[in-house]
Amino acid sequence: MDDSERQRLIEEAIPDVRDGLTRTERLILHVLNETQQELGGRNVPTVMLYGRVVEYINITEQELHLYLDRLGVKGDGT
């Protein structure tokens, strides 16, 4: 493991002091916001969000659900 990879792992594991979010959490919220704007403010299907998030980072669907739960993002149940 080289220094740049080690630094990236540290940056991912430690939340930012400004907002308490990790890089992955911030990315997920950014992609969610962009997609919701594209859909005219409607809810974003999880599978659509997942497809867009994996364009940026390597994450499993289960990991995405864990992040969404941690961030308080919930579906409307319909």
N, C-alpha and C positions, 0 to 999 in steps of 0.2 A: 504494500500500500504506500503510495507516494504522498508527499505533503499536500498536494492540491486535493487529492481524494479524501484525505483525512480531514482537511479543512471543510470540505463540502459536507461530510458526515456530521461534523461538529455543528455547522451552521443549521443543518436540518434538525438536529436533536434538541438544540437549545432555542426556546422561543425568543423572539425579538423583544427587547425591553420596551420599545415604543407601544406595541399593541398586544404583546403576549402570544402572537401567532408564529408558528413555524413557517418556513418557506412553502411547504406543501399546503398547509391550511390557507395561506394567503393566495396561492395559485388557484386552489379550488374555488375560493370565494370570488376571485377575479373572473374566472371562466364562467361561473354560475351567473354573475352579474351581466357579463357580456351576452350570454345566451338568453337570459331573461329579457334583456333589452331587444334582442333580435326577434323574440317571440311576442313583442308588444306587451310585456309585463306579465304574461301568463306563466304558470308554473312550468318548470323545466323537468322533463322526464329524466329519471336517474340514468337510464341507459344512454341518453343523449349527452348528458353531462359527462358520464364515464368516457364515452368516445372522444370527447373533446379534451378531457384532462389527460388521457394517455398520449395525446399528441405532444405533450410537454414533459411528462414524467412517467416512469415505469411504476405502475401501481395496479394492484389487483382490484377486482370489483368489491371484494370483502373489505379491503383496506379503505376504499372510498367510502363505504357505508360506515366504517368506524370513525373516519374523519367527519363525515356529515353528522353523525350522532354527537360527536364531541363539540362540533360547532353549533349544534342546536337546530340544524336544518332538518325539517320534518316534512313529509308529504302531507297532502290534504286528506288522505284516506279514501279518496274516491277512485 
